[in-house]
Amino acid sequence: MFTLQEIKDAHAKVKSGADFPQYIRDLKVLGVVRYETYVSDGHTSYYSENGGTVISEEKYDFLEVEKVSDISGFKKGLKEHQDGKSDYMGFCRMCAESGVEKWVVSIGEMSCSYFDVEGGMMLEERIPE
């Protein structure tokens, strides 16, 4: 079973959205099969294949997530982040402003899905391998 410290070490290498695919590969090696990150405070639940769970602490001060989602604004901000034009905190602020409550990464499916506060999927993307 992986540890929170191993996950933190992998995440420390991420400087922009351009580093995300390598981060996912690193988590896969650790045995993470899925994780959910909550935009309001950055805490994340990591799941292993055998049903184990590791939950991180909050990463930053509370962000108010907009109740009405802005999918087009989110897609624009996501593209900019993936192009390396924002850091992680800037990405999280943009998500909150766009109404993204959380994102769920399925490492087996190599997908990342973004959900609004109502639980509706705003966007699902394939993660480059």
N, CA, C and O atoms as a GROMACS GRO file, in nm:
protein
  516
    1MET      N    1   0.085  -0.119   0.000
    1MET     CA    2   0.000   0.000   0.000
    1MET      C    3   0.089   0.125   0.000
    1MET      O    4   0.189   0.132   0.072
    2PHE      N    5   0.052   0.219  -0.079
    2PHE     CA    6   0.126   0.345  -0.090
    2PHE      C    7   0.103   0.430   0.035
    2PHE      O    8   0.009   0.409   0.111
    3THR      N    9   0.191   0.527   0.052
    3THR     CA   10   0.178   0.620   0.165
    3THR      C   11   0.150   0.761   0.113
    3THR      O   12   0.172   0.792  -0.005
    4LEU      N   13   0.102   0.844   0.201
    4LEU     CA   14   0.078   0.983   0.166
    4LEU      C   15   0.209   1.053   0.129
    4LEU      O   16   0.211   1.138   0.041
    5GLN      N   17   0.318   1.016   0.196
    5GLN     CA   18   0.447   1.078   0.164
    5GLN      C   19   0.492   1.043   0.023
    5GLN      O   20   0.546   1.129  -0.047
    6GLU      N   21   0.471   0.920  -0.021
    6GLU     CA   22   0.507   0.881  -0.158
    6GLU      C   23   0.426   0.963  -0.260
    6GLU      O   24   0.479   1.004  -0.363
    7ILE      N   25   0.299   0.985  -0.229
    7ILE     CA   26   0.215   1.064  -0.318
    7ILE      C   27   0.263   1.209  -0.319
    7ILE      O   28   0.271   1.271  -0.426
    8LYS      N   29   0.295   1.263  -0.202
    8LYS     CA   30   0.346   1.401  -0.195
    8LYS      C   31   0.475   1.415  -0.275
    8LYS      O   32   0.494   1.516  -0.343
    9ASP      N   33   0.563   1.317  -0.267
    9ASP     CA   34   0.689   1.322  -0.343
    9ASP      C   35   0.662   1.325  -0.493
    9ASP      O   36   0.728   1.400  -0.566
   10ALA      N   37   0.566   1.246  -0.539
   10ALA     CA   38   0.531   1.247  -0.682
   10ALA      C   39   0.469   1.380  -0.721
   10ALA      O   40   0.499   1.434  -0.827
   11HIS      N   41   0.383   1.434  -0.635
   11HIS     CA   42   0.316   1.560  -0.666
   11HIS      C   43   0.412   1.679  -0.665
   11HIS      O   44   0.391   1.777  -0.735
   12ALA      N   45   0.517   1.669  -0.586
   12ALA     CA   46   0.616   1.778  -0.577
   12ALA      C   47   0.685   1.804  -0.710
   12ALA      O   48   0.740   1.912  -0.731
   13LYS      N   49   0.683   1.708  -0.800
   13LYS     CA   50   0.746   1.723  -0.931
   13LYS      C   51   0.657   1.800  -1.029
   13LYS      O   52   0.704   1.842  -1.134
   14VAL      N   53   0.529   1.819  -0.994
   14VAL     CA   54   0.434   1.885  -1.083
   14VAL      C   55   0.445   2.036  -1.068
   14VAL      O   56   0.421   2.090  -0.961
   15LYS      N   57   0.482   2.103  -1.177
   15LYS     CA   58   0.494   2.248  -1.176
   15LYS      C   59   0.382   2.314  -1.256
   15LYS      O   60   0.346   2.429  -1.230
   16SER      N   61   0.326   2.243  -1.353
   16SER     CA   62   0.215   2.295  -1.433
   16SER      C   63   0.136   2.177  -1.488
   16SER      O   64   0.171   2.061  -1.467
   17GLY      N   65   0.029   2.208  -1.559
   17GLY     CA   66  -0.054   2.104  -1.619
   17GLY      C   67   0.022   2.017  -1.718
   17GLY      O   68  -0.018   1.904  -1.744
   18ALA      N   69   0.130   2.069  -1.772
   18ALA     CA   70   0.210   1.993  -1.867
   18ALA      C   71   0.277   1.872  -1.800
   18ALA      O   72   0.313   1.776  -1.868
   19ASP      N   73   0.293   1.876  -1.667
   19ASP     CA   74   0.357   1.768  -1.592
   19ASP      C   75   0.258   1.660  -1.548
   19ASP      O   76   0.299   1.557  -1.494
   20PHE      N   77   0.129   1.683  -1.569
   20PHE     CA   78   0.025   1.594  -1.519
   20PHE      C   79   0.037   1.449  -1.569
   20PHE      O   80   0.025   1.358  -1.487
   21PRO      N   81   0.059   1.424  -1.698
   21PRO     CA   82   0.068   1.284  -1.742
   21PRO      C   83   0.178   1.204  -1.670
   21PRO      O   84   0.158   1.087  -1.638
   22GLN      N   85   0.293   1.266  -1.646
   22GLN     CA   86   0.400   1.195  -1.574
   22GLN      C   87   0.359   1.168  -1.429
   22GLN      O   88   0.390   1.062  -1.375
   23TYR      N   89   0.290   1.261  -1.368
   23TYR     CA   90   0.240   1.243  -1.231
   23TYR      C   91   0.149   1.121  -1.224
   23TYR      O   92   0.159   1.040  -1.131
   24ILE      N   93   0.060   1.107  -1.321
   24ILE     CA   94  -0.031   0.993  -1.325
   24ILE      C   95   0.047   0.863  -1.340
   24ILE      O   96   0.014   0.763  -1.275
   25ARG      N   97   0.148   0.862  -1.424
   25ARG     CA   98   0.232   0.741  -1.440
   25ARG      C   99   0.301   0.708  -1.307
   25ARG      O  100   0.311   0.590  -1.270
   26ASP      N  101   0.348   0.809  -1.236
   26ASP     CA  102   0.413   0.787  -1.107
   26ASP      C  103   0.314   0.728  -1.006
   26ASP      O  104   0.350   0.637  -0.931
   27LEU      N  105   0.191   0.778  -1.004
   27LEU     CA  106   0.091   0.724  -0.912
   27LEU      C  107   0.056   0.579  -0.946
   27LEU      O  108   0.036   0.497  -0.857
   28LYS      N  109   0.050   0.550  -1.074
   28LYS     CA  110   0.020   0.413  -1.118
   28LYS      C  111   0.126   0.316  -1.065
   28LYS      O  112   0.092   0.207  -1.019
   29VAL      N  113   0.251   0.356  -1.073
   29VAL     CA  114   0.360   0.273  -1.022
   29VAL      C  115   0.343   0.249  -0.871
   29VAL      O  116   0.374   0.140  -0.821
   30LEU      N  117   0.295   0.349  -0.799
   30LEU     CA  118   0.273   0.336  -0.654
   30LEU      C  119   0.156   0.244  -0.621
   30LEU      O  120   0.149   0.190  -0.510
   31GLY      N  121   0.064   0.224  -0.716
   31GLY     CA  122  -0.052   0.139  -0.691
   31GLY      C  123  -0.182   0.214  -0.673
   31GLY      O  124  -0.283   0.155  -0.632
   32VAL      N  125  -0.183   0.344  -0.702
   32VAL     CA  126  -0.306   0.422  -0.696
   32VAL      C  127  -0.390   0.389  -0.820
   32VAL      O  128  -0.339   0.392  -0.932
   33VAL      N  129  -0.518   0.357  -0.799
   33VAL     CA  130  -0.605   0.327  -0.913
   33VAL      C  131  -0.703   0.439  -0.944
   33VAL      O  132  -0.754   0.451  -1.056
   34ARG      N  133  -0.730   0.524  -0.842
   34ARG     CA  134  -0.826   0.633  -0.861
   34ARG      C  135  -0.804   0.734  -0.750
   34ARG      O  136  -0.762   0.700  -0.640
   35TYR      N  137  -0.832   0.860  -0.782
   35TYR     CA  138  -0.834   0.960  -0.674
   35TYR      C  139  -0.933   1.070  -0.705
   35TYR      O  140  -0.968   1.094  -0.820
   36GLU      N  141  -0.979   1.136  -0.598
   36GLU     CA  142  -1.075   1.246  -0.607
   36GLU      C  143  -1.017   1.365  -0.534
   36GLU      O  144  -0.980   1.355  -0.417
   37THR      N  145  -1.009   1.478  -0.603
   37THR     CA  146  -0.958   1.602  -0.543
   37THR      C  147  -1.071   1.703  -0.533
   37THR      O  148  -1.142   1.728  -0.630
   38TYR      N  149  -1.088   1.761  -0.414
   38TYR     CA  150  -1.193   1.858  -0.387
   38TYR      C  151  -1.137   2.000  -0.395
   38TYR      O  152  -1.041   2.033  -0.326
   39VAL      N  153  -1.198   2.081  -0.480
   39VAL     CA  154  -1.149   2.216  -0.509
   39VAL      C  155  -1.160   2.308  -0.387
   39VAL      O  156  -1.077   2.397  -0.372
   40SER      N  157  -1.256   2.289  -0.302
   40SER     CA  158  -1.279   2.382  -0.190
   40SER      C  159  -1.159   2.396  -0.098
   40SER      O  160  -1.134   2.504  -0.044
   41ASP      N  161  -1.084   2.288  -0.079
   41ASP     CA  162  -0.967   2.295   0.010
   41ASP      C  163  -0.848   2.212  -0.038
   41ASP      O  164  -0.743   2.210   0.027
   42GLY      N  165  -0.863   2.143  -0.150
   42GLY     CA  166  -0.752   2.068  -0.209
   42GLY      C  167  -0.728   1.931  -0.149
   42GLY      O  168  -0.632   1.864  -0.188
   43HIS      N  169  -0.811   1.886  -0.054
   43HIS     CA  170  -0.785   1.752   0.000
   43HIS      C  171  -0.820   1.648  -0.107
   43HIS      O  172  -0.906   1.668  -0.192
   44THR      N  173  -0.750   1.536  -0.098
   44THR     CA  174  -0.765   1.432  -0.199
   44THR      C  175  -0.777   1.296  -0.132
   44THR      O  176  -0.708   1.268  -0.034
   45SER      N  177  -0.865   1.212  -0.185
   45SER     CA  178  -0.877   1.073  -0.142
   45SER      C  179  -0.817   0.986  -0.251
   45SER      O  180  -0.857   0.993  -0.367
   46TYR      N  181  -0.719   0.902  -0.213
   46TYR     CA  182  -0.650   0.812  -0.305
   46TYR      C  183  -0.692   0.670  -0.274
   46TYR      O  184  -0.698   0.629  -0.158
   47TYR      N  185  -0.722   0.593  -0.380
   47TYR     CA  186  -0.774   0.457  -0.363
   47TYR      C  187  -0.680   0.355  -0.427
   47TYR      O  188  -0.626   0.377  -0.536
   48SER      N  189  -0.661   0.243  -0.357
   48SER     CA  190  -0.579   0.135  -0.411
   48SER      C  191  -0.669   0.025  -0.465
   48SER      O  192  -0.790   0.024  -0.440
   49GLU      N  193  -0.610  -0.067  -0.539
   49GLU     CA  194  -0.685  -0.177  -0.598
   49GLU      C  195  -0.749  -0.267  -0.492
   49GLU      O  196  -0.856  -0.322  -0.515
   50ASN      N  197  -0.683  -0.283  -0.378
   50ASN     CA  198  -0.735  -0.372  -0.274
   50ASN      C  199  -0.833  -0.303  -0.179
   50ASN      O  200  -0.869  -0.359  -0.076
   51GLY      N  201  -0.877  -0.182  -0.213
   51GLY     CA  202  -0.976  -0.112  -0.134
   51GLY      C  203  -0.921  -0.019  -0.029
   51GLY      O  204  -0.998   0.042   0.045
   52GLY      N  205  -0.790  -0.006  -0.020
   52GLY     CA  206  -0.731   0.086   0.075
   52GLY      C  207  -0.751   0.230   0.031
   52GLY      O  208  -0.762   0.259  -0.088
   53THR      N  209  -0.756   0.320   0.130
   53THR     CA  210  -0.774   0.461   0.102
   53THR      C  211  -0.677   0.544   0.186
   53THR      O  212  -0.658   0.516   0.304
   54VAL      N  213  -0.618   0.644   0.124
   54VAL     CA  214  -0.535   0.741   0.193
   54VAL      C  215  -0.594   0.878   0.162
   54VAL      O  216  -0.619   0.910   0.045
   55ILE      N  217  -0.617   0.959   0.265
   55ILE     CA  218  -0.676   1.092   0.246
   55ILE      C  219  -0.576   1.197   0.290
   55ILE      O  220  -0.522   1.192   0.400
   56SER      N  221  -0.552   1.293   0.201
   56SER     CA  222  -0.457   1.400   0.233
   56SER      C  223  -0.526   1.508   0.316
   56SER      O  224  -0.648   1.513   0.325
   57GLU      N  225  -0.445   1.591   0.376
   57GLU     CA  226  -0.496   1.707   0.448
   57GLU      C  227  -0.535   1.815   0.347
   57GLU      O  228  -0.506   1.805   0.228
   58GLU      N  229  -0.601   1.919   0.398
   58GLU     CA  230  -0.632   2.033   0.313
   58GLU      C  231  -0.502   2.096   0.266
   58GLU      O  232  -0.405   2.102   0.342
   59LYS      N  233  -0.500   2.143   0.141
   59LYS     CA  234  -0.376   2.199   0.085
   59LYS      C  235  -0.371   2.352   0.089
   59LYS      O  236  -0.264   2.411   0.077
   60TYR      N  237  -0.487   2.416   0.106
   60TYR     CA  238  -0.492   2.562   0.104
   60TYR      C  239  -0.618   2.609   0.175
   60TYR      O  240  -0.705   2.529   0.209
   61ASP      N  241  -0.626   2.740   0.197
   61ASP     CA  242  -0.743   2.800   0.259
   61ASP      C  243  -0.866   2.777   0.171
   61ASP      O  244  -0.856   2.763   0.049
   62PHE      N  245  -0.981   2.774   0.236
   62PHE     CA  246  -1.107   2.744   0.170
   62PHE      C  247  -1.134   2.834   0.050
   62PHE      O  248  -1.118   2.956   0.056
   63LEU      N  249  -1.175   2.771  -0.060
   63LEU     CA  250  -1.220   2.842  -0.180
   63LEU      C  251  -1.370   2.818  -0.196
   63LEU      O  252  -1.416   2.704  -0.188
   64GLU      N  253  -1.444   2.924  -0.217
   64GLU     CA  254  -1.588   2.912  -0.242
   64GLU      C  255  -1.607   2.866  -0.387
   64GLU      O  256  -1.561   2.932  -0.480
   65VAL      N  257  -1.674   2.753  -0.405
   65VAL     CA  258  -1.702   2.701  -0.538
   65VAL      C  259  -1.835   2.757  -0.586
   65VAL      O  260  -1.937   2.745  -0.518
   66GLU      N  261  -1.833   2.820  -0.703
   66GLU     CA  262  -1.954   2.878  -0.760
   66GLU      C  263  -2.061   2.771  -0.778
   66GLU      O  264  -2.032   2.658  -0.818
   67LYS      N  265  -2.184   2.807  -0.747
   67LYS     CA  266  -2.296   2.712  -0.759
   67LYS      C  267  -2.340   2.692  -0.903
   67LYS      O  268  -2.394   2.587  -0.938
   68VAL      N  269  -2.315   2.792  -0.987
   68VAL     CA  270  -2.351   2.782  -1.129
   68VAL      C  271  -2.222   2.759  -1.208
   68VAL      O  272  -2.128   2.838  -1.200
   69SER      N  273  -2.219   2.650  -1.282
   69SER     CA  274  -2.096   2.616  -1.354
   69SER      C  275  -2.085   2.692  -1.486
   69SER      O  276  -2.184   2.725  -1.550
   70ASP      N  277  -1.961   2.719  -1.523
   70ASP     CA  278  -1.927   2.789  -1.647
   70ASP      C  279  -1.836   2.695  -1.726
   70ASP      O  280  -1.713   2.703  -1.717
   71ILE      N  281  -1.897   2.608  -1.803
   71ILE     CA  282  -1.821   2.504  -1.873
   71ILE      C  283  -1.726   2.565  -1.975
   71ILE      O  284  -1.612   2.520  -1.987
   72SER      N  285  -1.769   2.665  -2.050
   72SER     CA  286  -1.680   2.721  -2.153
   72SER      C  287  -1.562   2.793  -2.088
   72SER      O  288  -1.449   2.782  -2.136
   73GLY      N  289  -1.586   2.867  -1.980
   73GLY     CA  290  -1.476   2.931  -1.909
   73GLY      C  291  -1.380   2.830  -1.849
   73GLY      O  292  -1.258   2.849  -1.849
   74PHE      N  293  -1.436   2.721  -1.797
   74PHE     CA  294  -1.353   2.614  -1.741
   74PHE      C  295  -1.265   2.551  -1.849
   74PHE      O  296  -1.145   2.531  -1.828
   75LYS      N  297  -1.323   2.520  -1.963
   75LYS     CA  298  -1.246   2.458  -2.071
   75LYS      C  299  -1.131   2.549  -2.116
   75LYS      O  300  -1.020   2.501  -2.142
   76LYS      N  301  -1.156   2.678  -2.124
   76LYS     CA  302  -1.052   2.774  -2.162
   76LYS      C  303  -0.940   2.774  -2.057
   76LYS      O  304  -0.822   2.767  -2.092
   77GLY      N  305  -0.977   2.782  -1.929
   77GLY     CA  306  -0.879   2.783  -1.821
   77GLY      C  307  -0.801   2.653  -1.812
   77GLY      O  308  -0.682   2.653  -1.783
   78LEU      N  309  -0.868   2.542  -1.838
   78LEU     CA  310  -0.802   2.412  -1.836
   78LEU      C  311  -0.698   2.402  -1.947
   78LEU      O  312  -0.587   2.352  -1.925
   79LYS      N  313  -0.734   2.449  -2.065
   79LYS     CA  314  -0.640   2.448  -2.178
   79LYS      C  315  -0.517   2.531  -2.145
   79LYS      O  316  -0.404   2.489  -2.171
   80GLU      N  317  -0.538   2.649  -2.088
   80GLU     CA  318  -0.425   2.734  -2.050
   80GLU      C  319  -0.336   2.664  -1.946
   80GLU      O  320  -0.213   2.671  -1.953
   81HIS      N  321  -0.399   2.597  -1.851
   81HIS     CA  322  -0.322   2.525  -1.748
   81HIS      C  323  -0.242   2.411  -1.811
   81HIS      O  324  -0.126   2.390  -1.778
   82GLN      N  325  -0.305   2.339  -1.900
   82GLN     CA  326  -0.236   2.227  -1.967
   82GLN      C  327  -0.121   2.276  -2.054
   82GLN      O  328  -0.026   2.202  -2.079
   83ASP      N  329  -0.130   2.399  -2.100
   83ASP     CA  330  -0.022   2.459  -2.179
   83ASP      C  331   0.087   2.519  -2.090
   83ASP      O  332   0.182   2.579  -2.140
   84GLY      N  333   0.073   2.501  -1.959
   84GLY     CA  334   0.175   2.548  -1.865
   84GLY      C  335   0.163   2.696  -1.828
   84GLY      O  336   0.259   2.755  -1.779
   85LYS      N  337   0.046   2.757  -1.852
   85LYS     CA  338   0.029   2.901  -1.827
   85LYS      C  339  -0.022   2.933  -1.687
   85LYS      O  340  -0.042   3.050  -1.654
   86SER      N  341  -0.043   2.832  -1.604
   86SER     CA  342  -0.085   2.857  -1.465
   86SER      C  343  -0.024   2.752  -1.374
   86SER      O  344   0.010   2.642  -1.418
   87ASP      N  345  -0.011   2.788  -1.247
   87ASP     CA  346   0.036   2.691  -1.149
   87ASP      C  347  -0.085   2.621  -1.088
   87ASP      O  348  -0.199   2.650  -1.123
   88TYR      N  349  -0.059   2.528  -0.996
   88TYR     CA  350  -0.166   2.448  -0.937
   88TYR      C  351  -0.269   2.536  -0.865
   88TYR      O  352  -0.390   2.516  -0.881
   89MET      N  353  -0.223   2.631  -0.786
   89MET     CA  354  -0.316   2.716  -0.712
   89MET      C  355  -0.400   2.801  -0.805
   89MET      O  356  -0.520   2.820  -0.781
   90GLY      N  357  -0.340   2.853  -0.910
   90GLY     CA  358  -0.416   2.928  -1.010
   90GLY      C  359  -0.522   2.841  -1.076
   90GLY      O  360  -0.634   2.886  -1.101
   91PHE      N  361  -0.487   2.716  -1.103
   91PHE     CA  362  -0.582   2.621  -1.161
   91PHE      C  363  -0.698   2.598  -1.064
   91PHE      O  364  -0.814   2.598  -1.106
   92CYS      N  365  -0.668   2.578  -0.937
   92CYS     CA  366  -0.773   2.553  -0.838
   92CYS      C  367  -0.867   2.673  -0.825
   92CYS      O  368  -0.989   2.655  -0.816
   93ARG      N  369  -0.813   2.794  -0.823
   93ARG     CA  370  -0.897   2.914  -0.817
   93ARG      C  371  -0.988   2.923  -0.940
   93ARG      O  372  -1.106   2.955  -0.928
   94MET      N  373  -0.931   2.893  -1.057
   94MET     CA  374  -1.010   2.896  -1.181
   94MET      C  375  -1.122   2.790  -1.173
   94MET      O  376  -1.234   2.818  -1.214
   95CYS      N  377  -1.092   2.672  -1.122
   95CYS     CA  378  -1.194   2.568  -1.107
   95CYS      C  379  -1.307   2.616  -1.017
   95CYS      O  380  -1.424   2.599  -1.051
   96ALA      N  381  -1.273   2.677  -0.902
   96ALA     CA  382  -1.376   2.726  -0.809
   96ALA      C  383  -1.464   2.831  -0.877
   96ALA      O  384  -1.586   2.828  -0.865
   97GLU      N  385  -1.400   2.922  -0.948
   97GLU     CA  386  -1.475   3.028  -1.018
   97GLU      C  387  -1.564   2.972  -1.128
   97GLU      O  388  -1.666   3.032  -1.163
   98SER      N  389  -1.525   2.857  -1.184
   98SER     CA  390  -1.601   2.795  -1.292
   98SER      C  391  -1.704   2.694  -1.242
   98SER      O  392  -1.777   2.635  -1.322
   99GLY      N  393  -1.711   2.675  -1.111
   99GLY     CA  394  -1.811   2.584  -1.056
   99GLY      C  395  -1.770   2.439  -1.049
   99GLY      O  396  -1.855   2.351  -1.039
  100VAL      N  397  -1.640   2.410  -1.055
  100VAL     CA  398  -1.592   2.272  -1.044
  100VAL      C  399  -1.579   2.237  -0.896
  100VAL      O  400  -1.500   2.299  -0.824
  101GLU      N  401  -1.656   2.138  -0.851
  101GLU     CA  402  -1.646   2.095  -0.712
  101GLU      C  403  -1.529   2.000  -0.690
  101GLU      O  404  -1.458   2.009  -0.589
  102LYS      N  405  -1.509   1.908  -0.785
  102LYS     CA  406  -1.402   1.809  -0.771
  102LYS      C  407  -1.366   1.753  -0.907
  102LYS      O  408  -1.440   1.766  -1.005
  103TRP      N  409  -1.248   1.689  -0.910
  103TRP     CA  410  -1.213   1.610  -1.026
  103TRP      C  411  -1.178   1.470  -0.979
  103TRP      O  412  -1.125   1.450  -0.870
  104VAL      N  413  -1.210   1.373  -1.065
  104VAL     CA  414  -1.187   1.232  -1.036
  104VAL      C  415  -1.099   1.176  -1.145
  104VAL      O  416  -1.131   1.184  -1.264
  105VAL      N  417  -0.986   1.118  -1.103
  105VAL     CA  418  -0.894   1.058  -1.198
  105VAL      C  419  -0.902   0.906  -1.184
  105VAL      O  420  -0.884   0.851  -1.076
  106SER      N  421  -0.930   0.840  -1.296
  106SER     CA  422  -0.927   0.695  -1.304
  106SER      C  423  -0.799   0.657  -1.377
  106SER      O  424  -0.785   0.679  -1.497
  107ILE      N  425  -0.706   0.600  -1.302
  107ILE     CA  426  -0.576   0.568  -1.362
  107ILE      C  427  -0.588   0.450  -1.457
  107ILE      O  428  -0.520   0.448  -1.560
  108GLY      N  429  -0.672   0.354  -1.426
  108GLY     CA  430  -0.693   0.240  -1.515
  108GLY      C  431  -0.750   0.282  -1.650
  108GLY      O  432  -0.710   0.230  -1.754
  109GLU      N  433  -0.843   0.376  -1.646
  109GLU     CA  434  -0.905   0.426  -1.770
  109GLU      C  435  -0.829   0.542  -1.831
  109GLU      O  436  -0.858   0.586  -1.942
  110MET      N  437  -0.729   0.593  -1.756
  110MET     CA  438  -0.652   0.711  -1.799
  110MET      C  439  -0.747   0.824  -1.838
  110MET      O  440  -0.741   0.879  -1.948
  111SER      N  441  -0.837   0.856  -1.742
  111SER     CA  442  -0.932   0.964  -1.766
  111SER      C  443  -0.939   1.055  -1.643
  111SER      O  444  -0.909   1.014  -1.531
  112CYS      N  445  -0.978   1.179  -1.668
  112CYS     CA  446  -0.999   1.277  -1.562
  112CYS      C  447  -1.134   1.341  -1.588
  112CYS      O  448  -1.158   1.398  -1.695
  113SER      N  449  -1.224   1.331  -1.489
  113SER     CA  450  -1.359   1.385  -1.501
  113SER      C  451  -1.378   1.496  -1.400
  113SER      O  452  -1.337   1.484  -1.284
  114TYR      N  453  -1.440   1.605  -1.443
  114TYR     CA  454  -1.465   1.721  -1.359
  114TYR      C  455  -1.614   1.731  -1.332
  114TYR      O  456  -1.696   1.719  -1.423
  115PHE      N  457  -1.650   1.754  -1.204
  115PHE     CA  458  -1.790   1.756  -1.163
  115PHE      C  459  -1.826   1.888  -1.098
  115PHE      O  460  -1.745   1.950  -1.029
  116ASP      N  461  -1.952   1.930  -1.121
  116ASP     CA  462  -2.002   2.051  -1.057
  116ASP      C  463  -2.063   2.018  -0.921
  116ASP      O  464  -2.063   1.901  -0.880
  117VAL      N  465  -2.114   2.118  -0.850
  117VAL     CA  466  -2.165   2.098  -0.715
  117VAL      C  467  -2.291   2.012  -0.711
  117VAL      O  468  -2.327   1.959  -0.606
  118GLU      N  469  -2.358   1.998  -0.824
  118GLU     CA  470  -2.477   1.912  -0.833
  118GLU      C  471  -2.439   1.767  -0.864
  118GLU      O  472  -2.526   1.680  -0.868
  119GLY      N  473  -2.311   1.741  -0.887
  119GLY     CA  474  -2.266   1.606  -0.922
  119GLY      C  475  -2.268   1.578  -1.070
  119GLY      O  476  -2.241   1.466  -1.113
  120GLY      N  477  -2.301   1.680  -1.150
  120GLY     CA  478  -2.303   1.663  -1.295
  120GLY      C  479  -2.162   1.670  -1.353
  120GLY      O  480  -2.081   1.752  -1.311
  121MET      N  481  -2.136   1.584  -1.449
  121MET     CA  482  -2.005   1.585  -1.512
  121MET      C  483  -1.996   1.702  -1.609
  121MET      O  484  -2.078   1.716  -1.700
  122MET      N  485  -1.896   1.786  -1.588
  122MET     CA  486  -1.875   1.902  -1.674
  122MET      C  487  -1.789   1.866  -1.794
  122MET      O  488  -1.807   1.919  -1.904
  123LEU      N  489  -1.694   1.777  -1.772
  123LEU     CA  490  -1.600   1.741  -1.877
  123LEU      C  491  -1.528   1.613  -1.838
  123LEU      O  492  -1.496   1.592  -1.721
  124GLU      N  493  -1.505   1.528  -1.936
  124GLU     CA  494  -1.419   1.411  -1.914
  124GLU      C  495  -1.311   1.414  -2.021
  124GLU      O  496  -1.340   1.434  -2.139
  125GLU      N  497  -1.187   1.396  -1.978
  125GLU     CA  498  -1.075   1.397  -2.070
  125GLU      C  499  -0.994   1.270  -2.059
  125GLU      O  500  -0.986   1.207  -1.954
  126ARG      N  501  -0.933   1.235  -2.170
  126ARG     CA  502  -0.838   1.124  -2.169
  126ARG      C  503  -0.704   1.183  -2.126
  126ARG      O  504  -0.669   1.295  -2.164
  127ILE      N  505  -0.629   1.107  -2.048
  127ILE     CA  506  -0.495   1.149  -2.004
  127ILE      C  507  -0.395   1.088  -2.100
  127ILE      O  508  -0.395   0.966  -2.121
  128PRO      N  509  -0.309   1.168  -2.159
  128PRO     CA  510  -0.208   1.113  -2.251
  128PRO      C  511  -0.117   1.012  -2.179
  128PRO      O  512  -0.075   1.033  -2.065
  129GLU      N  513  -0.089   0.903  -2.249
  129GLU     CA  514  -0.003   0.800  -2.188
  129GLU      C  515   0.138   0.814  -2.230
  129GLU      O  516   0.222   0.735  -2.187
   0.00000   0.00000   0.00000
